[in-house]
Amino acid sequence: MIHSAFFLIKEGLEGFRRARLSAAVATVTVTISITLFGVFLIITLNLSRYIDMLKNRMEIEVFLDDSFSDEKIQGIREQLSTIEGVRDVVFISKEMAIRAFHRLFEREPADYIEALGFNPLPASFRLKLEPNYLTSGQADRVVQRILAMDAIGAEDIRYDRRILLIIEKNVELAIVLGVIVGAIICLSALFLVSNNIRLIIFSRRKLIETMKLVGATPLFIQAPLFIQGVTQGFSGGLIASGFLYVIVVLSSMRVRNLIVVNPEVYPLMIILGAGLGLLGSLTAVRRYL
Amino acid sequence: MRYPSGEGLDRISLQVKRGEFVYLVGPTGAGKSTVLKLIYMEQKPSTGYVVVDRDNSNQIRESRIPFVRRKLGIIFQDFKLLDDRDVFENVAFALRVTAASPKEVKKKTLRALAEVGMSHRSRKMPEELSGGEQQRIAIARAIVNDPLILLADEPTANLDPKTSVAILNILDRVNARGTAVLMATHNYELVNYSNKRVVSIKNGRVIF
């Protein structure tokens, strides 16, 4: 059995060497496909990272009436903290608000207070939500709970619902597009490997016929073709993951953390390549052998 | 056995015993090759059956056919050698598909090459050999597995008379060692000089 395994691996790799040109063309095309797939995957993953970052910045602001006493504010704070989906409640005092305003418009807080004779900005609570509450539907539910509190009216609450809606709409579109483009790239790589194995089968007709006549089992005939398919896919995946690594390193040299890649993406590219190679050769063997 | 064109074999009954040498003669298109194809189970009879050793074509599973073929040696007029490997590897190939050990492959291949007188050409590529030499290699590949029967489909059709006789002598030697031989040929002249059993077919039927 071990002798057969060695022979089959040798035959598979020999076949790769014998059909150098077509094997090289197939490997290059698989490399291009998987590189494109990888680039696309990285863009999608990073896009989702940026979207998460954007969503995490989303907060609900609850403005407080100047007449509220410290006890009442404390009570509101406790009530807000118990609302389901609220991760964090930060109190912004009138002073903190005017300082923030000053940072935004680069003027001394004293300027406004002096001009107006009082601090016009109200104190507020800034609510951060749990990650799974960062959707327009869930955020609306949290807002409804806040409005159920006697002290807070609808005009006292601000949150950027529009951004959440835009993100939700476009993320869905991006996912659908991602699946379609990814599937097209994978299918084209599959077709290329399958077509190359088909050519190999035709070029080895005589060999295959002789194998059958001397009593080779179907698996014995097919195994070298699977090995060739997997080798092509594996090589394509390996080169593609190398390319991706270089692309990521080069982009990070210009802007740090512009692209963040989970290191598992690289072996995934290689496994994907080998898997596509195996599937491509299986398709060709089933159809043409 | 009938092809869609209407041609084929009709009520053929033929038995080849162990160690026997049988000529299957007939004009081109008589059905000689079809008889051989039925034996190596490339085709199945539409009615009737073929038995090779203990394997019956009516009952055999598809997966068993490669193992039936390992009991057969097959040679063709176009030799069917693999031009991407040398003589030794062409002969060894029949053993490698049976998962033989490298030691066994070497021993049996060298012995088969010696039997056909081609030991000195073992590292040549098929294209470097004459037609007669290529057919000898094909015979070596066919006998390397010690088959029960050697099926020869017009093995001398592409060879000159002198080389044809040399090939027949090799087949005689193989037969003398105990391997049955069934040789299809349309060369009546070659058969006339022999004292072997002759089965003649014409239009798909045995005529004597």
Interface residues (C-beta under 8 A of the other chain):
Chain A: M1 H3 S4 F7 R18 K206 L207 E209 T210 M211 K212 L213 V214 G215 A216 T217 P218 F220
Chain B: Y40 S63 P66 F67 V68 R69 R70 L72 I74 K80 L82 D83 D84 F93 A94 R96 V97 T98 A99 A100 S101 P102 R141 N145
